[in-house]
Amino acid sequence: MLLADTTNKVNEMIKDYMMMKKEIARLEQIIFGYSVPMINWGVAQYGMDAAMPKCSSGKSKAELKQMDLRERRQHSRLLILRSKVMILESYTDSFSDLPTNIIYDRLLDGWTYRAIAEELSVSVTYVKDRKHHIMDVIVSAQKAQNAQNAQKDHFLHAQ
Protein backbone atom coordinates (compact mmCIF):
# COMPACT_ATOMS: atom_id res chain seq x y z
CA MET A 1 0.00 0.00 0.00
CA LEU A 2 1.57 3.22 -1.15
CA LEU A 3 0.93 6.14 1.12
CA ALA A 4 3.83 8.38 0.22
CA ASP A 5 4.08 8.43 -3.56
CA THR A 6 4.49 12.12 -4.29
CA THR A 7 6.64 14.89 -2.90
CA ASN A 8 3.57 16.85 -1.78
CA LYS A 9 2.24 13.88 0.18
CA VAL A 10 5.60 13.32 1.85
CA ASN A 11 5.81 17.02 2.70
CA GLU A 12 2.35 16.91 4.28
CA MET A 13 3.21 13.76 6.21
CA ILE A 14 6.34 15.41 7.62
CA LYS A 15 4.37 18.52 8.62
CA ASP A 16 1.61 16.40 10.20
CA TYR A 17 3.90 13.91 11.96
CA MET A 18 3.45 15.28 15.51
CA MET A 19 -0.32 15.61 15.04
CA MET A 20 -0.48 12.02 13.74
CA LYS A 21 1.45 10.72 16.76
CA LYS A 22 -0.96 12.48 19.14
CA GLU A 23 -3.99 11.23 17.22
CA ILE A 24 -2.65 7.67 17.27
CA ALA A 25 -2.27 7.85 21.05
CA ARG A 26 -5.78 9.26 21.40
CA LEU A 27 -7.38 6.64 19.14
CA GLU A 28 -5.54 3.79 20.83
CA GLN A 29 -6.79 5.02 24.17
CA ILE A 30 -10.36 5.14 22.88
CA ILE A 31 -10.38 1.91 20.88
CA PHE A 32 -8.43 -0.36 23.21
CA GLY A 33 -10.37 0.52 26.33
CA TYR A 34 -8.25 2.85 28.37
CA SER A 35 -10.00 5.40 30.54
CA VAL A 36 -12.08 7.70 28.40
CA PRO A 37 -13.75 10.80 29.82
CA MET A 38 -17.46 10.22 29.63
CA ILE A 39 -19.43 13.33 28.72
CA ASN A 40 -22.81 11.79 29.56
CA TRP A 41 -22.15 10.82 33.17
CA GLY A 42 -24.53 13.52 34.36
CA VAL A 43 -24.54 15.54 37.56
CA ALA A 44 -25.96 14.95 41.03
CA GLN A 45 -29.67 15.66 41.44
CA TYR A 46 -31.59 16.96 44.43
CA GLY A 47 -35.20 17.19 45.57
CA MET A 48 -37.99 15.76 43.41
CA ASP A 49 -35.62 14.92 40.52
CA ALA A 50 -33.57 12.69 42.81
CA ALA A 51 -36.68 10.84 44.07
CA MET A 52 -38.24 10.14 40.66
CA PRO A 53 -37.60 6.84 38.87
CA LYS A 54 -35.03 6.92 36.09
CA CYS A 55 -34.92 5.24 32.72
CA SER A 56 -32.33 2.59 31.92
CA SER A 57 -28.75 3.81 31.96
CA GLY A 58 -27.85 1.30 29.23
CA LYS A 59 -27.43 2.20 25.58
CA SER A 60 -30.12 1.48 23.01
CA LYS A 61 -29.41 -0.81 20.04
CA ALA A 62 -29.27 2.20 17.73
CA GLU A 63 -26.72 3.89 19.98
CA LEU A 64 -24.64 0.72 20.15
CA LYS A 65 -24.74 0.34 16.36
CA GLN A 66 -23.71 3.97 15.86
CA MET A 67 -20.87 3.55 18.34
CA ASP A 68 -19.75 0.45 16.45
CA LEU A 69 -19.67 2.34 13.15
CA ARG A 70 -17.74 5.16 14.77
CA GLU A 71 -15.26 2.73 16.27
CA ARG A 72 -14.70 1.11 12.86
CA ARG A 73 -14.01 4.50 11.29
CA GLN A 74 -11.62 5.33 14.11
CA HIS A 75 -9.85 1.99 13.70
CA SER A 76 -9.39 2.47 9.96
CA ARG A 77 -8.05 5.99 10.60
CA LEU A 78 -5.70 4.53 13.23
CA LEU A 79 -4.34 1.99 10.73
CA ILE A 80 -3.73 4.67 8.09
CA LEU A 81 -2.00 6.98 10.57
CA ARG A 82 0.15 4.14 11.88
CA SER A 83 1.23 3.31 8.32
CA LYS A 84 2.19 6.91 7.62
CA VAL A 85 4.12 7.24 10.88
CA MET A 86 5.91 3.93 10.26
CA ILE A 87 6.97 5.13 6.81
CA LEU A 88 8.38 8.35 8.24
CA GLU A 89 10.08 6.63 11.18
CA SER A 90 11.67 4.03 8.93
CA TYR A 91 13.86 6.78 7.43
CA THR A 92 15.25 7.99 10.75
CA ASP A 93 19.08 7.85 10.63
CA SER A 94 19.03 6.50 7.09
CA PHE A 95 20.60 9.45 5.28
CA SER A 96 24.25 9.52 4.31
CA ASP A 97 25.34 12.54 6.34
CA LEU A 98 24.73 13.60 9.93
CA PRO A 99 23.34 17.09 9.18
CA THR A 100 20.62 15.59 6.97
CA ASN A 101 19.67 13.11 9.70
CA ILE A 102 19.52 15.93 12.24
CA ILE A 103 17.44 18.08 9.91
CA TYR A 104 15.03 15.19 9.32
CA ASP A 105 14.62 14.59 13.07
CA ARG A 106 14.00 18.28 13.69
CA LEU A 107 11.47 18.51 10.85
CA LEU A 108 9.55 15.59 12.35
CA ASP A 109 9.65 17.35 15.72
CA GLY A 110 8.01 20.40 14.10
CA TRP A 111 10.98 22.77 14.14
CA THR A 112 11.04 25.71 11.74
CA TYR A 113 13.68 26.06 9.04
CA ARG A 114 15.12 29.03 10.87
CA ALA A 115 15.43 27.19 14.20
CA ILE A 116 17.12 24.22 12.52
CA ALA A 117 19.49 26.52 10.63
CA GLU A 118 20.45 28.35 13.84
CA GLU A 119 21.11 25.11 15.70
CA LEU A 120 23.31 23.70 12.92
CA SER A 121 24.91 27.05 12.05
CA VAL A 122 23.86 26.77 8.42
CA SER A 123 21.63 28.83 6.16
CA VAL A 124 17.90 28.42 5.85
CA THR A 125 18.45 27.67 2.16
CA TYR A 126 20.68 24.73 3.10
CA VAL A 127 17.94 23.35 5.37
CA LYS A 128 15.36 23.71 2.59
CA ASP A 129 17.68 21.97 0.10
CA ARG A 130 18.24 19.10 2.54
CA LYS A 131 14.48 18.80 3.08
CA HIS A 132 13.93 18.53 -0.67
CA HIS A 133 16.66 15.87 -0.79
CA ILE A 134 14.97 14.00 2.07
CA MET A 135 11.60 14.08 0.31
CA ASP A 136 13.17 12.91 -2.97
CA VAL A 137 14.82 9.97 -1.18
CA ILE A 138 11.55 8.94 0.50
CA VAL A 139 9.51 9.27 -2.71
CA SER A 140 12.09 7.29 -4.72
CA ALA A 141 12.25 4.54 -2.11
CA GLN A 142 8.47 4.31 -1.91
CA LYS A 143 8.17 4.11 -5.71
CA ALA A 144 10.82 1.38 -5.81
CA GLN A 145 9.00 -0.52 -3.07
CA ASN A 146 5.72 -0.21 -4.97
CA ALA A 147 7.32 -1.49 -8.15
CA GLN A 148 8.75 -4.44 -6.25
CA ASN A 149 5.36 -5.18 -4.68
CA ALA A 150 3.71 -4.96 -8.11
CA GLN A 151 6.22 -7.47 -9.49
CA LYS A 152 5.52 -9.85 -6.60
CA ASP A 153 1.77 -9.53 -7.19
CA HIS A 154 2.22 -10.10 -10.93
CA PHE A 155 4.43 -13.13 -10.26
CA LEU A 156 1.91 -14.63 -7.80
CA HIS A 157 -1.02 -14.13 -10.18
CA ALA A 158 0.90 -15.50 -13.16
CA GLN A 159 1.33 -18.91 -11.54
Disulfide bonds with the S-S distance in Angstrom:
none
